[in-house]
Every structure is written in C-alpha cells, then in structure tokens.
Amino acid sequence: MPPSLSVDYCGLRLPNPFIVAPAAITETADRIRRLEDAGAAAVVMKSYSETEPQRRHATPRFRILHHRAGPFSADVLYSYEQASVFDLDRYCEEIARCKSSCAIPIFASLHIATDDHWREAVRACEQAGADAIELNVSCPHGVHAMGGDEMLPAMAHALAVAREATSLPLVPKMTPQLDRPDLAARYLASSGASALVMFNRFTGLDVDLDSMRPILHGGYAGHGGPWALHYVLRWLTATYPGLPIPIAASGGAFSSDAAIKMVLAGATVVEVCSAIIAEGPAVLTRFISALEEYLDRHSIASLDYVRGIVCDRLTATDDVDRRNRFFAAIAPGLCTSCGVCGRVCIYDAISEGAQSYAIDPDACDGCGLCLELCPTEAIALHPRPTPLER
C-alpha cells in the first residue's frame, strides 16, 4: 500500500500537504483550476484589500536577484505584487466561481485596516462559499512602518473582530519580523486562531548602484527565496511542540526536500508560491511525487508519524559535544594544488607539498571549512582515535 499523504487542516481532510499561497497565480478560478490539475490540495486566493491603491499594480513588479560573492550565491524573488485587483463584490464573485468549478477547498485572504470592513468582508467571503479565511495583516507590501511589537496586537485584534462575524476557520498569517514568533503563535492560538501561517515574506529593499535609487517601483517590497527555509525551520521547531493548532509553513519551499524538512520540523501543510511563480504549476506535481517517494523509501505510512520529529532530536546548547573529535586529510590523487584550503585555514594547519597540499592533524581543529570550499572534494574529515579537549 502506498504511503498516505493526507492531512487534517482547519477541519478539512486534504489529499496532500501542499497549499498554494496567495498571489496572482491564485487570483481567478481559471488559474486555480490549473493549480488543482497539478495537484494542489487547497488554494488561498490572492488577498483582497479595502485600500483601492493596493488593487492597482505597478509594472514591472518582479525581479529575480542573483547574488554571487566568492563561493556563496543566493537567489531572491523580489516583488511588489500587492492585492487582488477586485473590489469586495467582485472578489466574492470569484470565490463563488472557484467553488463551482473546483473541487479543492478555497481559502479567502483578507488585508483590511478597519473593524467594520473586517466584519463586512468576512461575512461576504463566508456567504460566497469560502472554506476558511487567512488574515493577512502582515502583508510585506502593506504598512511598512509597523514593527514587530505593533504587529502582534494588530493580528490579534483582526482575529477577534473577524471571529465576531464568522464561524469559519480563521488563520492569521504571521510576519517573520517578530522577536519571539513562538510566543506570538501561542498567543494567537489562545486568542482563537484555527491555524497559523509561519510566515509571510520579509519586507526588504534593493538599490540600483548606477541611479542610486530603489529598484522597481522605488520603495520597499517583499523578498523571499530558498535562503528563507532555515529561518522557518528554526521557528517551526520552537513553536510546534505543545501548540494546539496546526501550522502552515511558508517561506523557502523551493524544492521537495525543503517541503519535507518543513513537515519534519512540525508543519501540517506547506504553502508554496514563489516556486510556482518561477517554474509553473508542475512544481506541485513534482513535490507530491517526491514526498510520496520519500515516505515509501523510509517505510513511513503517514505524515502523522514524522511530523515534528526533528523537535525531539535537537541538541540543547549545554549538551553540544565541544571536544575536538575530527581532523581533516587531503587525498593527494584528487588535490589540484589550487591553494584554496591553505588560504582559508584559520589554524595554519595546511601547507603546500611537492605533489599536493597537506594537513597537519595535530594543528587541525576539525572545523570543516576547508572541505566545504575544496573545489575537487579532495578533503575529508576523519575521527580522532581519542577526542581532544581544547
């Protein structure tokens, strides 16, 4: 029997953990049908905003930033996409179209500033047939002056006001710009959240060096990429244990491996967006197949058995083994005498020989930097017969 990918989220039984996060790719029923065909378990519609200027898009609004510095590289999707172009009536018409033409659950996403309109919009989305509502108070393209200390009360207030108007599942989308996302998550759970999205995209800025001005539209924008994964994993493992509601991981899911890591760290579902924008809906099909293959390879019958498993395997700071347990050694047949290892060795343990570079095991600290930078993978770590106390 193949492994089960199904999950329970917001009272819904989903066939797999992959939900499409709100963006232009989720703005209309036609686009959402393509995502459903690719395997999306649910879709969050592009966010509605009561602020009319946020419904008018600047162009161009996407840049893929490639950063290269020595051996390091990072790719960033930098965008200023803002809200759906629809007003509330038209937005709800599109929800109804989605419900009539798609079999998967449809989540609304609301970015609203006033209490009265929160109530109006929540009721309208429920009447249109939405299965749940994400509260997008933390939009990275929104109120940039709002800091982390202000954001949490704003999210909690929006949750309380929306709860007055509906019994639908309500899912605050958390900003990553909080001092303690784990404590914020517990506070929102105790305030009535049905689930949480961790996280919205970071707010950032890039500058054109020739014009000395901000790029694209000239202001702040949302930015994300594969690099965001590690931040998300850190706070998933800090938040998942004991949290009474499920978590939707968002940020950095650019590969099936990244998505699997999010589940292992505690996510019930994974919201995918930028990877689809960059590669198309087929990304979802690939993620689903890879997840099924992973579970099958490890003889895991269900995601329930491994969700959050990493949380119990974290080593506490005081328990880290700080002995010098390894030394590096170079395989002469692979060494090209490029000199990278000798230049970067902090401990002066590497010297140039007649045929290749060599490492003094007594001077080597076993830090692992040289093997990470060796272009021919000629260096490996070896355990010391007796660990050293230094």
N, C-alpha and C positions, 0 to 999 in steps of 0.2 A: 504494500500500500504506500503511495507517495506521501511525503510529509504534508501536514496541514499548514497553510499559510494564513488561515483565517484568524481574525482578531475581533474583540469586542471593544467598541469605541463610541462613547456618547450614546449608549443604548442601541447601537447599530451593530449587526454582525457583518463584517466586511470580509471579502474573499481573500484579501491580502492587505499588507500594512501600508500600501503606497497611496497617498492622497496628493492631489495636485494643489499647490498653494496658489493664492490669488495673484493674478497678473493678467496681461492682455490675452494670454492663451486660454483663460477661463472666463472671458467676458461674455461670450454668446453661446447659445445652445449648439450651433454648428461646430464651434471649436471644441466644446465639451464632448460632443459625440466622438470626435477624433481621439480624444484622450481616453474615453471609455473603450473604444475599439482597441486601443493599445494596452489596456489592462488596468487603468486607474480604478481603484476601489471606491473612491469618492472624489469630489471636486469642491474646492472653495472658490466661489465666484469672485471675480475681480471686485475690489472694495468699492462700495458706494460711499460718496462723501456729500454732505449737505452743502459744502462750500463750492460754489459754482466755478471759481477759477481752477480748482483742482480737477475739474472734469474737462478741462481743455489742455491738451497735451502739447508740450514743447517738442520741436523736432530740430535736429536729431536728439534722441534721448537715451541711446545705448552706446557705450564704449566698452570694448574689452581691452583692459590694460595689461600689458605684458612687462613684468619687471624682471630684469636679469642683472645679477650682481655676482660676479665670480661664479662659484659653484651653485649659487642659490637662484631660484626662479619662483615666481608667483604670478598667477593669472587672476584677474579680478573682473567680475561683471559689474560695471559701474553704470547706474541707470537713474533716470528721473521720470519714472513712468506715471506716478500719481494715481488718481482714482478712475473708476469707470466713467465713460462719457455720458452715461444715462442719468436722468433725474430719477427720483424715487419711483414714480409711477412706471416709467419705462423699465427700470431695474426689476421691479416686481413682475412685470410682464415677461421679462426674460427668465426669471426664476420659474414661472409657470410653463414657459416653453420648454425649459430644461426638464421639468418634471414630467411633461407629456411625451418627450422624445427620448429620454434617457432612463435607464433602469437603476443607475447608481445614485446614492444619496447626494444631495446638493446642499452645501453649506452657503449661507449668505455671509458677507463680510462687511462690517459697517465701521466707518470712520466719521464720527459725529462729535460735535462740540457742545450741544445744548441738551438739557434734560428732556424738554418737550419733544424734541425731534428724535431723541433716542427712543422714547416710548412710541412715537408715531411710526418710525422706521421698523422697529422690532415687530410691532403688530402687523404692519403691512407685509413684511417678509414671511411671517408665520401664515398669514392668510393666503399668500401666493404659493405656499407649499414647501418652503424651506425646511430641511430636516434638522438643522441646527444653525447657530449663528456665531461667527467669530467676531470678537470685539477688538477692532484694530486701532486701539488708542495709541499704540506705539509706532505708528507709521514713520519710517525713516525719512519720508519726503514731507512730513507734516510740520508740527510746531517744533522747530529746532532749538528754541530757547529753553524747552522743558528738560530739566535734568532728571537724573535717576530718582532723587528724593521726591520730586514732584510727580513722577510718572506712576509710581505705585499707588498713591491715593487717587490719581485720575483713573487708573484701571479699575480699582475697587469701587469707585463711585459709579463709573459707567456700568459695571456689573450689577450693582444694587438697583440702579434706575431701570436697566433692561429687565431685570428679574421681576420688577413690578408689573411689566407689560406682557410677559410670556412665560409659558412653562417649557418652551423648547430648551434643549441643551445650549448653554452659553459657554463660550471658550475664549477667555482673554488671550491675546497674542502678546507675549511679554517682550519688552525691549531687552537687548543684551547689555544695555548701559545702566545696569544696577550694581550696587556694591555687593549685595548678597541675594542673587536670584533664588537660591534655595529657600531662604526665609520668606522672600516675596511670594514664591509659589505656595508655600504653606498658608500664608495669609490669604491669598486668593482662594485657595481650596476651602478654607474655613468661612470665607465670605460667600460661598455658594457657586463657585465655578464648577462646571461639569467636567472640564478637562482644561489643559493648558497647552499653548504652543510655545516651545522654547527653541528658537527665538525669532523675532523679526530681524531684518537686516540692520547692520550698523549704519549710522549716519556718518558720511565722510566727505572728503573734498580732494580734488586733484587740480593741479595748476599747470598751465601751459608755460614753458620756460621762455619761449620767444615773445609772447604777448604779455607775459607776467599777469595773466588773468585766470580765474577759474574756468575750467573747460565746460563744454556743452552749454547749458542754459545760464551759467555764470554764478551758480550757488551751490549749496550742499546737495548731496544725493545719497541714495542707498548704495552700499557696496557689499559684495559677497563673493565667495569663491571657495575652492577646495580647502583653503587655509582656515576657514571658519570652523571646520569639523572639530578641531581639538578643543576649542572653547566650549562648544556644545557638549562634547563628551564629558568634559570636566564637570559641568554643572548638572548634567543628567545623573551622573553617579553620586553627586552630592544631594540631589533632590529626590530621586526615585525611592530610596528606602523609606517606608512609612507614609509616603504620600497617598492619600485615599482616592485620588482621581488619576486618570491616565494622562500621559504626556505625548504630545505630538512633537517630534524632533524636527527642527527646521534650521538649515544653515550648514552648508558644506557637503550635502548629499549629491556629489558629482559622480559617484561610482557606486556599484553594487556593494563593494567592500565597505565603503563609508556608511551606507544604509544599514548593513548588517551590524557594524560596530555600534550604531545608534541603538538598535534593539538590544544588543548585549549590555549596553550601558543603562537601559531602562525605558526606552521609548516603546510605546504601544503601536504608534503609527509614525511614518516618516513623511513629511511634506516635501515634495520635490517641485522645483520651479525652474531655477536658473539652468539646470542641466537640460531640461526640456526646451527652454528658450534657445540654448546654444546648439542642441543636437536634434531636436524634434521629438515627437511623442514616442517613437520607437525605443527611446531610453527606458521607458517604463517596462516594456516587454522584456528588455534585456535584464533589468533589475529583478523582475519577478522570476525569470528563469534561473538567474544566478543565486537568488535566495533559496529556491527550491533545491538546487544542486548542492548548496552548502549544507542545508539540513539533512539531505539524503547522505551526503558524504560523511557526516558526523553521526549518523543514525539517530537524529533528533526528530521525534514525531510531530512536535508542535512548537511554535514560538513561545508558548507559555513556559516551557521547560528551561529556556535560556534567557528570557527577558530579565535584564538587570543582573545577570550572573557575574559581571565584572565588579559590581559593587562589593561583593563579599571577598574579592580577590585583590583589593587594593592594599598595599603595604603602608602602614602608618609611618609618619616621619620618624618617630623614635625607633621604629623597628627596621629601618633600612640597614642592610649589611654594608658597612663602610670600610671593610678590610680591602686591601689590595689583593684581589683574587686572580687577576689575569695579567699576562704580558703579551705584547704584540710581536709577531715574527713575519718576516718577508720571505716569500717563495722566490728564490733567485731566478728561476726559469720564467716567471711572469713579470718580474721587475724590468722596466724600461729605462731606469735611471732618470726619470723625469724630474726628480727632486722635490715634488710636492710635499711628501711626508717630512723630509728634512726641514723644509721651510716652516711648516706649521707645528712641529713638535714643540710643545711648551716646556718639556723636561730635558731637552738636549740629549735625547736618548738615541737619535738616529744619525748615522754617519754614512758618507759615501765610500764604498769599497771599490775594488778593481773591476768587479763584474756587475755589482748591483749595490743598492743601499742595504744597510744592516741595522738592526735594532739591538741595543744593549738591554737584555731582560732585567738586569738589576736596576738600571736607571728608569726603565719604562714604568709609567704609572698605570697603564692599562685603561686609559680614559676612552680609547676607541676612536678618537678623532682621525687619526691617520688612515685607518681602514675605511672610514666613511668617505674620505676625499681621494683615495687612491684611484686613478682612472682605469687601472687594469685589474683591480681586485686582487692584487698580489699580497695583501696583508690580511692576516687573520689573528684573532685572539686565542690564546691557549691558557688553560687553567694552571695556576701555580701549584706545585705539589703541596706546599704549605702557604696558606694566605699570609700576607704581611700586614702587620699593624703599623700604620704610618701616621 
